[in-house]
């Protein structure tokens, strides 16, 4: 091949093209010369756009993942699909502000990526609020890539992006905004502010679509939706510089400025009166699919309060609602419960950082439920040092059938170092009192908190086996960004990870202590689950729940998954440890 043949042919320049840079132009038709190539406009929209989509993204692999904006995300082996009441709450606030809104719980709907992409092209939402978590972060950010293709402004919320605002925006350029902390009012403020600035830009002087210069001002295309600008007919959506201009003074957001640099504005104060929030749009959720193992369904979450005064160093409350406690009134909670009962709901879980944080509220709510004769079974979470036996009996009378307890450890030393604020004796007394009151007990334990040793882990296993628990889960300690535990782990070099997806309590851990490796912690979490579950009482509880037609299929699948989890590499790991350290 000759040198001339190897030289690429340089295209002829269209009128107005500058010497440097690539220019996007409409392709030339056969009868046109290069100098006559025209810039073309995007076609008109045939249907109005949806204003706002509030999204729980699809699963990375079809498995169930738990997400909640006030909790951490994780893969689940207990078969629960968490109701997205928090997203329905955001939707209710957005709707009350005058915008069209839809909630998509892709996990609850079992919506795959192909179906989600089809939905996006049909609805073309102007704004999309994504709930993102660390174990699914790259997966969740895939939604922003699709969003940009249809001209959507993308926002992320949750317990990971709040402390990791800068890192997330820098890593994912298709994410426009991070809404930090309590999201409802900030989201409405963002939408209103951007829409207002867009309208102001639309009223300014414009230039022809064929203008070869890509600098502002931009011409507004004749879309029915007046909120969308374009550059030369090629950019469908609001230009990043418009977003930057709009958000300069908006509290509670992270975004990119006009130069593409990440900016984090001061946080927004918390909502003082939670009764001012409208009732969540539960009817937009796939609530018929929400079931709890052993109990059945349908069930959903009902928010009662935000904030917790306890000082547990590992808790994500340090990132979310922190230490100040704000309650809804019992009457406002009852309104939502009555509505859910009329919808056909059978069970609810009172969602709070700590349901029993205020005794007066618990007594008032229980008496109100009893007085109104509302027959609706409910569960809640609690701490063993924030409830007494009289309170437990009243809760049972008002319909409480199960309490989820954060028990964490059977070691006094570990409880003290974690600033749990309780003792092993108090744990034993309160769980026994709850059992006497006729309430089922669901215990959560954490393997691997700072100071953990093989001896303290064995103390935790022993405690779990002597408590009257109906369900027990053993998680590996996870130093979530923004918690005191995270900063301690970073300072001591205890974290070993390659990507945020490693923050998955289900299959592995990012913790790696000098005396307890990641594989050691994984082994002990599985061993604890095996020792607790393969006993007569848990097996009978499982079989009793499996007899329920509503849950038997789900429970058997959970049982299979659980046995696979506790058995995966457990035998080989045990042999390795026996031949190595000899600690088993």
KEVEXVEX-295406 format. One line per field, with one value per residue (C-alpha): z, x, y; chain; residue in three letters. Coordinates in steps of 0.1 Angstrom, whole numbers. Layout:
# KEVEXVEX-295406
Z = Z;...
X = X;...
Y = Y;...
chain = A;...
res = ala;...
//
This chain:
# KEVEXVEX-295406
Z = 0;-10;15;-2;2;39;45;58;38;56;55;40;65;68;68;101;113;133;126;157;174;161;149;149;117;99;73;37;14;-20;-38;-13;-14;19;20;21;51;75;113;122;152;173;166;187;217;210;247;278;299;334;359;385;388;423;418;437;409;394;409;396;392;398;435;463;477;507;503;525;526;564;564;547;517;515;497;516;525;546;516;527;501;520;513;497;519;521;483;485;510;486;459;481;488;451;442;468;452;420;399;382;399;398;421;406;431;406;433;444;408;398;369;348;330;297;311;330;299;280;307;306;269;273;302;297;332;336;370;384;421;426;458;457;481;484;475;443;435;399;392;405;386;354;357;353;320;307;322;303;270;275;288;326;354;378;415;441;477;505;533;510;488;517;533;499;479;463;456;439;417;406;398;379;355;344;380;382;419;453;477;512;544;548;512;508;510;493;462;458;462;435;411;416;414;382;366;375;361;329;323;329;303;279;280;271;236;215;185;155;159;131;151;149;183;212;237;253;249;236;215;230;209;204;229;247;279;283;308;282;264;236;220;182;184;198;236;249;285;307;301;330;333;339;367;382;381;397;427;439;470;474;508;511;477;460;423;397;391;357;355;363;398;426;450;483;498;535;548;551;587;596;592;626;624;607;607;579;556;535;538;516;482;492;463;439;455;447;482;475;470;503;526;558;564;590;592;557;540;526;549;547;567;586;598;634;642;630;651;680;711;715;707;690;670;641;635;602;622;625;587;585;612;639;676;677;678;660;662;643;664;672;654;622;624;630;598;578;595;588;551;548;565;539;511;524;544;570;588;593;606;625;610;632;643;677;680;718;722;738;763;762;724;726;753;734;702;717;736;705;685;712;716;678;677;648;642;624;634;637;645;655;665;699;723;755;776;762;771;802;808;814;781;763;775;763;730;726;735;708;681;684;674;668;679;661;687;680;704;687;711;741;754;779;767;730;741;761;734;708;732;730;764;778;794;787;818;805;772;789;811;783;758;784;793;756;753;784;769;739;714;689;691;662;673;653;661;647;644;642;661;673;701;688;695;690;727;724;693;712;740;714;700;735;743;711;720;755;745;735;700;671;645;647;621;623;602;598;612;584;588;568;557;580;611;640;633;597;609;635;609;584;610;620;585;591;557;527;496;458;452;471;460;485;512;512;546;528;513;525;546;541;576;581;616;624;647;628;590;566;560;598;603;574;589;623;610;592;621;644;621;619;656;663;635;636;670;679;687;655;634;650;644;607;603;619;595;566;573;565;528;524;532;528;493;504;536;519;495;524;541;511;507;543;543;512;529;562;544;517;523;560;560;541;562;594;582;572;607;624;606;611;642;660;675;667
X = 0;14;20;-8;-33;-24;-31;-67;-90;-98;-135;-145;-155;-191;-197;-187;-166;-136;-101;-101;-126;-151;-184;-217;-236;-265;-254;-254;-280;-269;-279;-262;-226;-206;-208;-246;-249;-276;-279;-313;-335;-347;-383;-411;-422;-456;-465;-459;-430;-433;-420;-404;-395;-386;-366;-354;-331;-332;-311;-275;-281;-318;-312;-330;-313;-326;-325;-339;-328;-322;-305;-276;-281;-273;-281;-307;-307;-339;-362;-376;-384;-383;-413;-402;-423;-395;-397;-435;-430;-408;-434;-462;-442;-434;-470;-482;-458;-478;-457;-465;-447;-443;-426;-408;-397;-378;-368;-404;-416;-387;-382;-351;-329;-345;-379;-366;-349;-382;-400;-375;-380;-417;-419;-388;-389;-376;-361;-351;-343;-323;-318;-281;-263;-226;-231;-249;-234;-221;-254;-274;-255;-263;-297;-281;-265;-300;-314;-290;-300;-336;-327;-333;-318;-304;-303;-290;-301;-291;-267;-237;-239;-245;-210;-194;-209;-177;-164;-196;-200;-164;-167;-200;-203;-238;-250;-260;-269;-265;-293;-277;-294;-332;-343;-379;-378;-344;-357;-387;-364;-340;-369;-385;-351;-339;-373;-373;-338;-347;-376;-354;-329;-357;-367;-332;-319;-313;-294;-301;-298;-272;-249;-215;-204;-213;-213;-245;-271;-289;-320;-352;-367;-404;-411;-445;-425;-410;-383;-360;-332;-309;-276;-279;-306;-282;-285;-318;-322;-311;-275;-251;-243;-280;-281;-249;-264;-296;-280;-255;-276;-296;-291;-284;-269;-237;-233;-208;-203;-199;-163;-172;-158;-178;-194;-211;-235;-243;-268;-305;-320;-342;-380;-392;-428;-431;-469;-465;-454;-483;-492;-469;-483;-485;-508;-479;-459;-462;-474;-492;-457;-442;-441;-422;-409;-429;-455;-467;-481;-488;-470;-454;-435;-450;-427;-432;-400;-366;-334;-319;-301;-280;-243;-236;-204;-213;-248;-257;-279;-247;-252;-289;-312;-285;-293;-323;-356;-387;-420;-452;-483;-502;-533;-512;-498;-533;-546;-520;-528;-565;-558;-535;-561;-587;-562;-560;-528;-524;-492;-472;-437;-433;-401;-379;-344;-357;-395;-395;-373;-402;-424;-452;-455;-457;-484;-504;-502;-511;-541;-553;-551;-570;-596;-603;-605;-580;-572;-539;-508;-476;-439;-412;-376;-363;-333;-334;-327;-356;-386;-400;-424;-456;-449;-443;-477;-495;-478;-489;-525;-524;-513;-475;-465;-428;-399;-365;-338;-303;-284;-250;-228;-226;-195;-196;-163;-175;-208;-189;-164;-191;-210;-241;-251;-265;-253;-257;-279;-303;-304;-314;-340;-357;-359;-373;-400;-409;-413;-435;-457;-463;-442;-419;-383;-359;-323;-296;-260;-228;-196;-164;-169;-136;-120;-136;-117;-126;-135;-160;-175;-181;-198;-221;-230;-237;-259;-279;-286;-299;-322;-358;-354;-376;-352;-316;-293;-256;-240;-203;-195;-192;-175;-199;-186;-197;-199;-173;-165;-155;-131;-116;-112;-95;-71;-61;-59;-86;-104;-95;-115;-112;-146;-177;-195;-172;-195;-218;-226;-240;-210;-178;-165;-141;-128;-94;-80;-44;-57;-90;-88;-117;-119;-119;-148;-167;-161;-174;-205;-215;-206;-227;-257;-252;-250;-280;-303;-296;-314;-349;-365;-355;-363;-398;-403;-393;-416;-445;-441;-437;-472;-486;-498;-488;-452;-443;-428;-408;-396;-384;-364;-350;-341;-322;-304;-295;-281;-260;-247;-237;-223;-204;-167;-174;-160;-129;-123;-127;-100;-77;-80;-76;-44;-32;-40;-58;-84;-114
Y = 0;34;62;82;53;51;87;92;113;146;155;188;215;227;264;280;250;260;245;223;201;175;189;170;175;159;134;146;134;121;153;176;188;189;226;224;200;213;210;195;197;168;157;170;150;133;127;148;137;123;149;127;91;78;45;15;2;-33;-60;-66;-103;-110;-117;-98;-67;-47;-9;18;54;54;20;2;-20;-57;-89;-109;-146;-143;-138;-104;-77;-44;-22;11;33;59;63;65;92;112;107;120;152;157;151;176;201;198;174;142;113;76;51;21;-6;-27;-52;-57;-59;-82;-57;-66;-41;-46;-37;-7;7;3;21;50;55;55;79;100;114;149;140;107;100;68;50;39;16;6;-31;-22;11;6;-13;16;42;23;39;74;63;53;85;107;90;102;136;130;150;123;125;99;95;71;63;57;88;111;106;98;127;139;104;93;124;122;85;86;116;107;114;151;156;139;147;144;134;138;141;151;189;191;172;195;225;212;206;240;258;241;246;283;289;270;292;323;309;302;339;351;359;327;319;296;259;258;281;264;278;255;283;297;309;278;277;262;234;234;205;206;203;238;227;213;231;219;227;226;201;175;177;165;177;205;216;209;247;254;228;243;278;267;249;274;283;250;234;197;189;180;188;200;237;255;242;206;207;190;214;203;228;231;205;213;214;184;186;197;184;150;154;180;152;137;101;80;68;32;25;31;2;-35;-40;-73;-88;-78;-108;-117;-152;-171;-143;-139;-109;-85;-61;-27;-1;28;56;66;87;97;98;79;92;60;62;28;35;12;25;43;67;89;94;98;113;114;119;143;124;137;118;118;121;89;103;108;73;59;76;58;25;28;36;5;-17;-6;-13;-49;-48;-75;-66;-35;-28;4;18;40;43;32;27;26;57;76;57;83;79;41;42;68;49;16;30;48;15;-4;24;25;-13;-15;-51;-49;-70;-50;-54;-30;-26;-19;-19;-40;-9;12;-10;-27;-56;-35;-17;-50;-64;-33;-35;-71;-62;-35;-60;-63;-98;-95;-72;-70;-65;-52;-75;-74;-94;-117;-101;-73;-60;-57;-41;-15;-7;-4;20;-1;11;-21;-54;-91;-94;-68;-85;-118;-101;-81;-109;-132;-106;-102;-139;-140;-113;-135;-116;-132;-122;-116;-111;-94;-102;-87;-107;-87;-55;-38;-59;-92;-124;-161;-161;-132;-147;-179;-159;-144;-178;-191;-161;-166;-202;-196;-167;-175;-162;-172;-158;-149;-133;-131;-103;-95;-60;-35;-1;21;54;83;61;64;27;36;63;40;12;36;50;14;0;-26;-22;-43;-36;-31;-15;-4;-36;-54;-38;-68;-84;-114;-131;-114;-86;-56;-60;-75;-74;-85;-113;-120;-121;-115;-153;-159;-135;-151;-185;-175;-158;-190;-212;-190;-193;-230;-236;-215;-227;-264;-269;-281;-247;-229;-259;-261;-224;-229;-259;-241;-212;-235;-249;-215;-216;-180;-186;-222;-218;-188;-205;-236;-215;-195;-228;-240;-207;-206;-241;-233;-202;-217;-248;-229;-237;-241;-276;-267;-236;-256;-281;-252;-236;-270;-277;-241;-222;-250;-225;-246
chain = A;A;A;A;A;A;A;A;A;A;A;A;A;A;A;A;A;A;A;A;A;A;A;A;A;A;A;A;A;A;A;A;A;A;A;A;A;A;A;A;A;A;A;A;A;A;A;A;A;A;A;A;A;A;A;A;A;A;A;A;A;A;A;A;A;A;A;A;A;A;A;A;A;A;A;A;A;A;A;A;A;A;A;A;A;A;A;A;A;A;A;A;A;A;A;A;A;A;A;A;A;A;A;A;A;A;A;A;A;A;A;A;A;A;A;A;A;A;A;A;A;A;A;A;A;A;A;A;A;A;A;A;A;A;A;A;A;A;A;A;A;A;A;A;A;A;A;A;A;A;A;A;A;A;A;A;A;A;A;A;A;A;A;A;A;A;A;A;A;A;A;A;A;A;A;A;A;A;A;A;A;A;A;A;A;A;A;A;A;A;A;A;A;A;A;A;A;A;A;A;A;A;A;A;A;A;A;A;A;A;A;A;A;A;A;A;A;A;A;A;A;A;A;A;A;A;A;A;A;A;A;A;A;A;A;A;A;A;A;A;A;A;A;A;A;A;A;A;A;A;A;A;A;A;A;A;A;A;A;A;A;A;A;A;A;A;A;A;A;A;A;A;A;A;A;A;A;A;A;A;A;A;A;A;A;A;A;A;A;A;A;A;A;A;A;A;A;A;A;A;A;A;A;A;A;A;A;A;A;A;A;A;A;A;A;A;A;A;A;A;A;A;A;A;A;A;A;A;A;A;A;A;A;A;A;A;A;A;A;A;A;A;A;A;A;A;A;A;A;A;A;A;A;A;A;A;A;A;A;A;A;A;A;A;A;A;A;A;A;A;A;A;A;A;A;A;A;A;A;A;A;A;A;A;A;A;A;A;A;A;A;A;A;A;A;A;A;A;A;A;A;A;A;A;A;A;A;A;A;A;A;A;A;A;A;A;A;A;A;A;A;A;A;A;A;A;A;A;A;A;A;A;A;A;A;A;A;A;A;A;A;A;A;A;A;A;A;A;A;A;A;A;A;A;A;A;A;A;A;A;A;A;A;A;A;A;A;A;A;A;A;A;A;A;A;A;A;A;A;A;A;A;A;A;A;A;A;A;A;A;A;A;A;A;A;A;A;A;A;A;A;A;A;A;A;A;A;A;A;A;A;A;A;A;A;A;A;A;A;A;A;A;A;A;A;A;A;A;A;A;A;A;A;A;A;A;A;A;A;A;A;A;A;A;A;A;A;A;A;A;A;A;A;A;A;A;A;A;A;A;A;A;A;A;A;A;A;A;A;A;A;A;A;A;A;A;A;A;A;A;A;A;A;A
res = unk;unk;unk;unk;unk;unk;unk;unk;unk;unk;unk;unk;unk;unk;unk;unk;unk;unk;unk;unk;unk;unk;unk;unk;unk;unk;unk;unk;unk;unk;unk;unk;unk;unk;unk;unk;unk;unk;unk;unk;unk;unk;unk;unk;unk;unk;unk;unk;unk;unk;unk;unk;unk;unk;unk;unk;unk;unk;unk;unk;unk;unk;unk;unk;unk;unk;unk;unk;unk;unk;unk;unk;unk;unk;unk;unk;unk;unk;unk;unk;unk;unk;unk;unk;unk;unk;unk;unk;unk;unk;unk;unk;unk;unk;unk;unk;unk;unk;unk;unk;unk;unk;unk;unk;unk;unk;unk;unk;unk;unk;unk;unk;unk;unk;unk;unk;unk;unk;unk;unk;unk;unk;unk;unk;unk;unk;unk;unk;unk;unk;unk;unk;unk;unk;unk;unk;unk;unk;unk;unk;unk;unk;unk;unk;unk;unk;unk;unk;unk;unk;unk;unk;unk;unk;unk;unk;unk;unk;unk;unk;unk;unk;unk;unk;unk;unk;unk;unk;unk;unk;unk;unk;unk;unk;unk;unk;unk;unk;unk;unk;unk;unk;unk;unk;unk;unk;unk;unk;unk;unk;unk;unk;unk;unk;unk;unk;unk;unk;unk;unk;unk;unk;unk;unk;unk;unk;unk;unk;unk;unk;unk;unk;unk;unk;unk;unk;unk;unk;unk;unk;unk;unk;unk;unk;unk;unk;unk;unk;unk;unk;unk;unk;unk;unk;unk;unk;unk;unk;unk;unk;unk;unk;unk;unk;unk;unk;unk;unk;unk;unk;unk;unk;unk;unk;unk;unk;unk;unk;unk;unk;unk;unk;unk;unk;unk;unk;unk;unk;unk;unk;unk;unk;unk;unk;unk;unk;unk;unk;unk;unk;unk;unk;unk;unk;unk;unk;unk;unk;unk;unk;unk;unk;unk;unk;unk;unk;unk;unk;unk;unk;unk;unk;unk;unk;unk;unk;unk;unk;unk;unk;unk;unk;unk;unk;unk;unk;unk;unk;unk;unk;unk;unk;unk;unk;unk;unk;unk;unk;unk;unk;unk;unk;unk;unk;unk;unk;unk;unk;unk;unk;unk;unk;unk;unk;unk;unk;unk;unk;unk;unk;unk;unk;unk;unk;unk;unk;unk;unk;unk;unk;unk;unk;unk;unk;unk;unk;unk;unk;unk;unk;unk;unk;unk;unk;unk;unk;unk;unk;unk;unk;unk;unk;unk;unk;unk;unk;unk;unk;unk;unk;unk;unk;unk;unk;unk;unk;unk;unk;unk;unk;unk;unk;unk;unk;unk;unk;unk;unk;unk;unk;unk;unk;unk;unk;unk;unk;unk;unk;unk;unk;unk;unk;unk;unk;unk;unk;unk;unk;unk;unk;unk;unk;unk;unk;unk;unk;unk;unk;unk;unk;unk;unk;unk;unk;unk;unk;unk;unk;unk;unk;unk;unk;unk;unk;unk;unk;unk;unk;unk;unk;unk;unk;unk;unk;unk;unk;unk;unk;unk;unk;unk;unk;unk;unk;unk;unk;unk;unk;unk;unk;unk;unk;unk;unk;unk;unk;unk;unk;unk;unk;unk;unk;unk;unk;unk;unk;unk;unk;unk;unk;unk;unk;unk;unk;unk;unk;unk;unk;unk;unk;unk;unk;unk;unk;unk;unk;unk;unk;unk;unk;unk;unk;unk;unk;unk;unk;unk;unk;unk;unk;unk;unk;unk;unk;unk;unk;unk;unk;unk;unk;unk;unk;unk;unk;unk;unk;unk;unk;unk;unk;unk;unk;unk;unk;unk;unk;unk;unk;unk;unk;unk;unk;unk;unk;unk;unk;unk;unk;unk;unk;unk;unk;unk;unk;unk;unk;unk;unk;unk;unk;unk;unk;unk;unk
//
